[in-house]
Amino acid sequence: MKRLIAALLLTATPTFAFDISTMSQQEKADFGEAVREYLMANPEVLIESINVLEERRAADAAINDKELVTANREAIFEDGHSWIGGNPDGDLTVVEFIDYRCGVCRRFNDEVHDLVQDDGNIRLILKEFPILGQDSEASSRFAIAVKQIAGDEAYMKAHDALMELRSGATIEALSKIADQIGVEADAVVNTMNTESVSAVLRENRQLAERMAIQGTPTFVIGQELLRGVPAEGLTAAVAGLRQNGAADEG
């Protein structure tokens, strides 16, 4: 009987349920013991339940993330200040929130470049999102200042150099990068703390806050929000999302 009661509890549905509040204290005690005995004898039931719960949570999170992408579409894809590369007429847009001091961003920088080059049909957008301290902030300010002064090509050179920078993002180190990429160092340094640069970072942070983005790299690929690098890799993720219609971001 105890095992039957436990099984009924675990399989109860809205059309087949019971009200535990109608039980006496002894019945509640017996029922609790029956549930305990059942779970101790069948611990796999707990694992199955946890797996189902995680699947439901993941599904709910995916739906919520799609809604966030839809609600913030203009700020994500057409903010007017982010660097845009790849194929401007590509069938799929990949947006990456980056921090130059993020180890994962650094490790996957080449893969992002390779994906865009090999695919040939991806529009890539990079969003500065410094969250790892002063060096992150200084690096992003430098990159944005380079873009505002010297344009997109110089920005990408600065971007790659910052991904390779192993020292602190000091004025001396940043000035050296400016010299290497052919941009006047003093002009960039003097622009780093201006309102035009601060406004870009502020808008990116506000967007990240609305979308509950707390780490880097975070990707928006088509209609999908990916919090981190997919386990299967970016190339496989892009192929899968294309098959699922994620290229139709509008």
TIPAFI-457097 format. One record per residue: residue in one letter; x, y, z of N, C-alpha, C, O, CB in turn. Coordinates in steps of 0.2 Angstrom, whole numbers, plus 5000, padded with zeros to 4 digits. Glycine has a CB too. Layout:
% residues N
AXYZXYZXYZXYZXYZ ...
This chain:
% residues 250
M500449945000500050005000500450065000500350114996499550005006 K501050065004501450125004501750144998501850194996501950115010 R501950084994502250094988501750124983501950164978502550034985 L501150104983500650124979500450204980500450234975499950084980 I500450214986500350284988500950334985500750384982500250294996 A501550314986502050354984502050354976502150414973502750314986 A501850304973501850304965501350354963501350394958501750234962 L500750354967500250394965500450474966500250514962499550384969 L500850484971501050554972501550574966501450634964501450554979 L501950534964502450544959502150554952502450584948502950494959 T501550524951501250524944500650564944500250564939501150454942 A500450594950499850634950499750684945500250724943499750664957 T499250694942499050744937498450784939498150764943498950714929 P498350844935497750884937497050844937496650864940497650944933 T497050794933496450754932496450694937495950664937496350734925 F496950684940497050624945497450644950498050634950497250564941 A497150674955497550704961497150694967496650674968497750784960 F497550714973497250704979497450764983497950794982497350634983 D497050774989497150834993497450815000497150785004496550874994 I498150825000498450805007498250835013498250805018499250815006 S497850895012497650925018497050895021496850905027497450995016 T496750845018496150805020496350745025495950715028495750785015 M497050735025497350675028497350695036497450755038497950655026 S497350645040497450655047498250655048498650645043497150595051 Q498450675054499150685055499450615054500050605052499250705062 Q499150555057499450495056499550475048499950445046499050435060 E498950495045498950475037499550515034499850485029498350495034 K499650575036500150615033500850585035501250585030500150685035 A500950565041501550535043501650465039502250455036501550515050 D501150425038501250365034501350375027501750345024500550325035 F501050425025501150445018501850475016502150455011500650505015 G502150515021502850535020503350485020503750485017502950585026 E503150435025503650375025503650335019504150305017503450335032 A503050325016502950285010503350325004503650285001502150285008 V503250385004503650424999504350415000504750394995503450494999 R504650415006505350405007505550335005506050335002505450425015 E505150285007505350225006505350204998505850174996504850175009 Y504950234995504950224987505550264984505850234980504250254984 L505650324986506250354983506950324985507350324981506250434986 M506950294991507550264993507650194989508250184987507550245001 A507150164988507150104984507250114976507450074972506550064985 N507050174974507050194967507350264966506950314963506350194964 P507950274967508250344967508250364960508350424959508950334970 E508250324955508250344948507650394946507750434942508250284943 V507150384950506550424949506750494950506550544947505950404954 L507150514955507350584957507750604951507650664949507750584963 I508250564949508650584943508250604937508350654934509150534941 E507750564935507250574930506850634931506850674926506750514929 S506650644937506250714938506750774938506450824935505950704946 I507350764940507750824939507950844932507950894930508450814943 N508050784928508150794921507550824917507650874913508350724918 V506950804919506350834916506350914918506150954914505750794918 L506450924924506450994927506951034923506751094921506550994934 E507551014922508051054919507851064911507951114909508751014919 E507551014908507351014901506851074901506851114896507050954898 R506351074905505851124905506151194906505851244903505251104911 R506551194911506851264912507251284906507251344905507351254919 A507651244903508051264897507551284892507651334888508451204895 A506951244891506551264886506251334887506151374883505951214885 D506051344893505751414895506251464894506051524892505551414903 A506851454896507451504895507551524888507651574886508051474898 A507451474884507551484876507051524874507151564870507651414873 I506451514876505851554874505951624876505851674872505151524876 N506151634882506251694885506751734881506751794880506451694893 D507351704880507851734876507651754869507851804867508451684876 K507251714866507051734859506651794860506651844856506651684856 E506251804865505851864866506251924868506051974865505351854872 L506851914871507251964872507551994866507652054865507851944877 V507751944862508051964855507552004851507752054848508251904851 T506951984851506452014847506352084850506252134846505751974847 A506252094857506152154860506652204859506552264859505952144867 N507352184858507852224858508252224851508852244850508352204863 R507852204846508052194839508452254836509052244834507552174834 E508252314837508552374834509252384837509752394834508152434834 A509252384844509852394848510352344846510952354847509752394855 I510152274845510652224844510952224837511552224836510252154844 F510552234832510752234825510852294821511252304816510252194821 E510552354824510652414820510752474825510352524825510052434816 D511252464830511352524835511652584832511652634835511752494840 G512052574826512352634823513052654825513352694823511952694824 H513252614830513952624833514452564833515052574833513952654840 S514152504833514552444833514852434827514652444821514152384835 W515452394827515852374821515452324817515152274821516552354823 I515352324811515052274807515552254801515752294798514352304804 G515552184801516052164796515752104793515152084793516752144799 G516152064789515852004786515452024779515652074776515451964790 N514951984778514552004772513952044774513552024777514351934768 P513952104772513352154774512752124772512152144774513552224772 D512752084766512052064764511951984765511651954762512052064756 G512351964770512351894772511651874775511251914777512851874778 D511551804775510851784777510851774784510251754787510751714773 L511351784788511351774795511851824798512351834796511551694797 T511551854804511951894807512151864814511751834818511551964809 V512851874815513151844821513351914825513751944823513751794820 V513151914831513251974836513651944842513451894845512652014838 E514251974843514651944849514752004854515052054852515351914847 F514551994860514752034866515452014868515551964870514252034871 I515952064868516652044869516952084875516752144877517052054863 D517452054878517852084883518552064882518752004881517652064891 Y519052114880519652094878520152064883520652034881520052164876 R519852064889520252024895519951954896520151924901520352064901 C519451934892519051874893519451824890519551824884518351874890 G519651764894520051714891519751674885520051654880520251664896 V519051664886518651624881518651674875518651644869517951614884 C518551734875518451774870519151774866519151774860518351854872 R519651774869520351774866520451704862520651704857520851784871 R520251654866520351584863519951574856520151544852520151534868 F519351604856518951594851518951654846518551654841518251584853 N519351704846519351754842519551734835519251754830519951804844 D520051684834520251664827519651624824519551624818520851624828 E519351584829518751544826518151584823517851564818518451494832 V518051644827517551684824517751714817517351714813517451744829 H518351734817518651754810518551704805518351714799519351784811 D518751644807518751584802518051574800517951564794519051524805 L517551574805516851564803516651604798516351594793516451564809 V516751674799516451724795516851714788516451724783516651794797 Q517451704787517851704781517651644777517451644771518551704782 D517651584781517451524777516751514775516551494770517651464782 D516251544779515551544777515451584772515051564767515151564784 G515651644772515551694767514851724766514751774762515651664760 N514451704771513751734771513451754777512851754779513251684768 I513951774782513851794788513951874789514551894787514251754794 R513551904792513651974794513851974802513451954806512952024793 L514452004803514652004810514652074813514852124810515451974810 I514352074819514352134823514752124830514552074833513652154824 L515152164832515552164838515252214843515252274841516252164837 K515152194849514952244854515352244860515452194863514152224856 E515652304861516152304867515752304874515252344875516452374867 F515952254878515552244884516152234890516152174892515052184884 P516452284892517052264897516752254904516452304906517452324897 I516852204907516552184913517152154918516952134923516052134912 L517752154916518252124920518752174923519352154923518652074916 G518552234924519052274927519252334923519052344917519552244930 Q519752364926520052434922520352414916520252454911520552464927 D520752364915521052344909520552334903520652354898521552284909 S519952294905519452284901519152354898519052364892518952244904 E519052394903518752464901519152504897518952534892518552504908 A519852504899520352544895520352514888520452554883520952544898 S520352444887520452414880519852434876519952444870520552344881 S519252424879518652444875518652514873518452534867518052424879 R518852564877518852634876519352644870519152684866518952674882 F519852614870520352624865520152594858520152634853521052584867 A519752534858519552514852518952554849518952564843519252444853 I518552584853518052624851518252694848518052714843517552634857 A518752714852519152774850519452774843519452814839519652804855 V519752714842520152704836519552694830519652724825520452634836 K519052664831518452664826518252734825518152744819517952614829 Q518152774830517852834829518352884825518152924821517652874835 I518952874826519452914823519652894816519752934811520052924827 A519752824816520152794810519652754806519852724800520752764811 G519152734808518652694804518652614806519052594810518852704797 D518352574802518252504803518852464802518952414806517652484799 E519252474797519852434796520352444802520652394804520152454789 A520452504804520852514809520552484816520952454820520952594810 Y519952484817519652454823519752384823519952354828518852464823 M519752344817519852274817520552254819520752214822519652244811 K521052294816521752294818521852294826522252264829522152334814 A521552354828521552364836521252304840521552284845521252424838 H520652284837520352224840520752164841520852134846519652214836 D521052144835521452084836522152094840522352054843521752064828 A522452154840522952174844522852164851523252144855523252244842 L522252194853522052194860521852124862522052104868521352234861 M521652074858521552004860522151974861522151924865521151974854 E522751994858523351964859523752004865524351974867523751974853 L523552054867523952094872523952054879523452044882523652164873 R524552044881524652004887524852054893524752024899525151954886 S525052104892525252154897524652194899524052184896525752204895 G524652234904524152274906523952324901524352344897524252314913 A523352354900523152394895523352464898522852514899522352394894 T523952484898524252544900524152594894524152574889524952544903 I524252654896524252704890524852694886524852694880524352774893 E525452674889526052654885525852594880526052594874526652634889 A525552544883525452484879524952504873525052474868525152424883 L524452534875523952554870524252604865524052594859523352594873 S524652644867524952694862525352654857525452674851525352744866 K525752604859526152564855525652524850525852524844526552504859 I525152504852524652474847524452524842524452504836524052444851 A524252584844524052634839524652644834524452654828523952704843 D525252654836525852654832525852604827525952614821526452664836 Q525752534829525852484825525252474820525352454814525752414829 I524652504821524152504816524052564812523652574808523452484820 G524552614813524552674809524052724811523852764807524452654802 V523852724818523452784820523752824825524152804829522752744823 E523652884825523952934829523852924836523252924838523853004827 A524352904840524152874847523852934852523352924855524852854850 D524152994851523853044855523153064854522753074859524253114854 A522953064848522253074846521753024849521253034852522153074838 V522052954849521652904851521552904859521052904862521852834849 V522152914862522152924870521752984872521352974877522852934872 N521753034868521353094870520553084869520153124872521553154867 T520453034865519753024863519452974868518752964869519653004856 M519852934871519552874875519052884880518652854881520152834878 N519152944884518752964889518253014887517953054892519152984895 T518053024881517553074879516853044879516852984880517753104872 E516453084879515753064880515553024874515052974874515253124880 S515753034868515652994862515752924863515452874861515953024856 V516352904866516552844868516152814874515852754874517252834870 S516052854879515652834885514952814883514652774886515652884890 A514652854878513952834876513852764873513352734874513752894871 V514452744869514352684866514352624872513952584871514952674861 L514852634876514852584882514252584886513952534888515452594886 R513952644887513352654891512752614887512352574891513152724892 E512652624881512152594877512252514877511752484878512152624870 N512852494876512952424876512852394883512552334883513652404874 R512952424888512852404895512052404896511852354899513152444900 Q511752454894511052454895510652394891510252364894510752524893 L510952384885510652324881510752264885510352214885510952324874 A511452254887511552194891511152184897510952124898512352194893 E511052234900510652234906509852204905509652164908510552294910 R509652234899508952214897508952144895508352114896508752264891 M509452124892509452054890509752004895509851944894509852044884 A509852024901510151984907510851954904510951894906509651934909 I511251984901511851964899512351984904512452044906512051994892 Q512751934907513151944912513851924911514351934915512951914919 G513951884905514651864904514851864897514451884892514651784906 T515451854895515751854888516151794887516351764892516151924887 P516151774881515751794875514951774876514851724878516051774869 T514551824874513851804873513751824865513951874863513351844877 F513351774862513151784855512451784854512051754857513451724851 V512251824849511651824846511751804839512051834835511251894846 I511451744837511551714831510851714828510451664830511851644831 G510651754823509951754821509551774826509551834829509751694817 Q509051734828508551744833508751714839508351724844507851714831 E509351684840509551644846510051684850510451714847509751574844 L509951684856510451704861510751654864510551604868510051754867 L511451654863511851594866512351624871512751664870512251564860 R512251604877512651634883513251594883513351544888512251634889 G513751604880514451574879514551534873514051534868514451524885 V515051504872515251464866514851404866514951364871515951454865 P514451384861514151324861514651264861515151264859513751314854 A514451204865514851154866515051124859515651094858514451094870 E514651124854514751094847515251134843515451114838514151074844 G515351194846515751244842515351294838514751284836516151204837 L515551344836515251404832514951374825514451394823515651464832 T515451344822515251324815514651274815514151284811515851294811 A514651224819514151184820513451214822512951204820514251124824 A513551264827512951294829512651334824512051344824513151344835 V513051374820512751414815512351364810511851384807513351454811 A512651314808512351264803511651244806511251234802512851204802 G511651224812511051204815510551254816509951244814511151174822 L510751314817510251374818509951384811509351404810510551434821 R510351384806510151394799509551344797509051364794510751394794 Q509751284799509251234797508551244801508051224799509551164799 N508651274807508051284811507651354809507251374813508151284818 G507951384804507651454802507851504806507551564806506951444803 A508451504810508651564814508951614810509051674812509151534819 A509051604803509351654799508851714798508951764795509551634792 D508151704799507651754798507551804803507051814806506951714796 E508151844805508051884810507751954808507551994812508751904813 G507751964801507452024799507952084798507752134796506852044803 
